[in-house]
Each structure stands twice: as C-alpha cells, then as structure tokens.
C-alpha cells in the first residue's frame, strides 16, 4: 500500500553523502558513505549551505522547527559540524550542533522569552581564524530583517560580535529585507567586516520596490 503523504508534522533529517572522484560512495565517510543528522525530532529540517575547513571538517547550515509543531511558529538555525570521518564533532557547540534563538527587545535590553519566530538561515562559511558566520533573516512583527550571527571556533556565540554574537539589521524600517548570501570584507588582508546580499522592499505597506 502507498504510504501517507508527508505533512508539516512529518519528521525529517539531514543526510550527508561523500563521493569519490568516480562518483561512487566513499565508504570511509560516516556509515558506508552516509551520515544522518537529526535536529532533535523536528519536522522540516533542511540544509541550505555547506563549507569545509582546512582540516576537512564539514559545516552545514540549516534550520528546523523547534519544538515540533503543525504551524511554523519557531524555526531555529542549526550549524552542524562533522569530522573529516563524517561523524558529529563533539568539540563543536553541543555534541556537534550550534544553534541560537533571537532574543526579544533590543541589544541593550533583551527580554525573555525569545522571539520564537521564523528564523531562516540561508548561507554560512568558516572564516580564516576558524570562527563561523551564519547569515539569514528573521520575521519580526510581520517584517523580515537581516540577522547575522558569529560563532567562535568552539561553536558558541561570539560575544565580541555585536555584543551577544547576533547582529540584527533593518535597512528599511518600514519595509523588509532578507539576506541570502554573505562574504568577508577585507582591509590589507585583515577582516574589516561582512557584506550580505539579498532583497527586500523599502515600504512593505504599499509594496513599493
């Protein structure tokens, strides 16, 4: 018999494969060439980007619902790090996963609980010093704003970056903006800042470009 169609409550996992030069599975990676990672029993787990550092460790940038829910009210970002052998790296974040929730309020006066809104990760990369940048956007009061996060080489938020490791940017106060890519801006070969790219609207009410 046919299986039931998946719903928004259907659990999903990330699957990593490593191929040899001839396209065959590299059976030295994970279990017979495959590694399966779950964000903790949540639906809609998905990965949006990958990067590899100089030690061949794999970084995956994704998001998933937390906790599992039939409505998309709390999507969190997850940065996964696998060792070169294809297993979750216990030296990164919590058992190989690094994540965060965007706090309410302002940077100077964050409040609790966290926003528990749709936080979308769209890109990420490892910097030359081993820290990790996560770029994306979060919906706040019906308007999307760019959210850039920085993790240390150990997988914890870097409080030297924007005070708490999370930079929230609203380039259009009356509109919306989304980041789909990010890159390092350098000055004399040193990191001077970060640039994001994406799209948005200056005036969300009138839908003016």
SVG drawing of the C-alpha trace seen along z (x, -y; Angstrom):
<svg xmlns="http://www.w3.org/2000/svg" viewBox="-2 -53 49 55">
<polyline fill="none" stroke="black" stroke-width="0.4" points="0.0,0.0 1.0,-3.6 2.5,-5.5 0.6,-8.5 1.8,-11.8 4.1,-13.8 2.7,-16.7 4.2,-19.6 4.4,-17.2 6.4,-14.6 9.9,-14.3 12.8,-14.9 16.6,-14.5 19.7,-15.7 21.6,-13.2 25.2,-13.7 27.0,-11.8 30.6,-11.9 31.5,-10.7 34.8,-9.5 36.2,-11.0 34.4,-8.4 31.0,-9.3 30.8,-6.2 30.1,-6.5 33.2,-7.0 32.6,-4.3 35.2,-5.7 32.8,-8.6 30.1,-8.1 28.4,-4.7 29.2,-3.3 29.4,-6.7 26.4,-8.3 25.8,-10.4 22.3,-11.1 21.8,-14.0 18.6,-15.0 17.9,-18.3 16.1,-16.6 12.9,-15.1 11.7,-18.2 9.9,-18.5 11.1,-20.5 14.8,-20.1 16.6,-21.4 20.1,-22.4 20.9,-25.5 24.7,-25.6 28.0,-23.7 31.6,-24.7 34.8,-22.8 37.7,-24.0 41.4,-23.3 41.1,-20.1 38.4,-18.7 35.7,-19.2 32.2,-19.7 30.0,-22.6 26.3,-22.5 24.0,-25.5 20.3,-24.7 17.1,-25.2 14.3,-23.3 11.2,-23.7 11.7,-23.7 9.7,-22.2 7.8,-20.1 4.6,-21.9 2.0,-21.8 2.5,-25.5 5.7,-27.3 6.0,-29.5 9.5,-28.7 12.1,-27.9 15.7,-27.9 19.0,-27.8 21.5,-25.0 25.1,-24.8 26.3,-21.2 30.0,-20.2 31.1,-16.8 34.6,-15.5 36.6,-14.5 35.4,-11.0 31.7,-12.0 30.6,-11.9 29.2,-14.8 32.2,-16.7 31.9,-16.7 34.2,-19.7 31.7,-21.9 28.7,-23.5 26.7,-20.9 27.5,-17.4 28.2,-18.8 25.3,-21.3 25.4,-25.0 22.1,-27.0 20.5,-30.1 17.2,-31.9 16.9,-35.6 16.0,-37.5 13.2,-40.0 13.7,-43.6 16.9,-45.4 20.6,-44.6 20.9,-46.9 17.8,-45.4 17.0,-41.9 13.9,-40.4 12.7,-36.8 11.3,-34.7 13.0,-34.7 11.2,-35.8 10.2,-32.2 9.6,-33.3 10.6,-32.1 14.4,-32.4 15.8,-31.4 19.4,-30.5 20.4,-30.9 24.2,-30.8 27.3,-30.4 31.0,-30.0 34.2,-29.5 36.5,-32.5 40.3,-32.3 40.6,-32.4 38.2,-29.4 35.1,-31.3 31.9,-30.7 29.4,-33.2 25.7,-32.4 23.6,-34.7 19.9,-34.8 16.8,-36.6 14.1,-36.7 10.5,-37.8 9.7,-40.4 6.2,-41.8 5.5,-40.8 8.6,-42.4 11.8,-40.4 15.1,-41.8 18.7,-40.6 20.2,-38.5 23.9,-37.8 25.4,-35.5 29.0,-34.7 30.2,-31.6 33.6,-31.0 35.8,-28.2 34.2,-26.1 30.7,-26.6 29.4,-29.2 28.1,-32.7 31.0,-35.2 30.0,-38.0 32.7,-40.2 30.5,-40.4 27.5,-42.8 27.6,-42.3 25.9,-39.0 27.0,-37.3 23.8,-38.2 23.5,-41.3 20.0,-42.3 19.8,-44.8 16.7,-46.6 17.9,-48.6 14.3,-49.5 12.4,-50.4 9.1,-50.5 9.8,-47.6 11.6,-44.2 15.0,-42.7 16.3,-39.2 19.9,-38.0 20.7,-35.1 24.5,-35.3 27.4,-36.8 31.1,-37.4 34.1,-38.8 35.2,-42.4 38.9,-42.7 41.3,-45.6 45.0,-44.9 44.3,-41.2 42.6,-41.6 38.9,-41.1 37.2,-44.5 33.6,-43.5 31.0,-41.4 28.7,-42.1 25.3,-40.5 23.3,-40.3 19.6,-39.6 16.5,-41.5 13.7,-43.5 11.2,-46.3 11.6,-49.9 7.9,-50.2 6.2,-47.0 2.7,-48.5 2.5,-49.8 4.7,-47.1 6.9,-49.7 10.3,-48.4"/>
</svg>
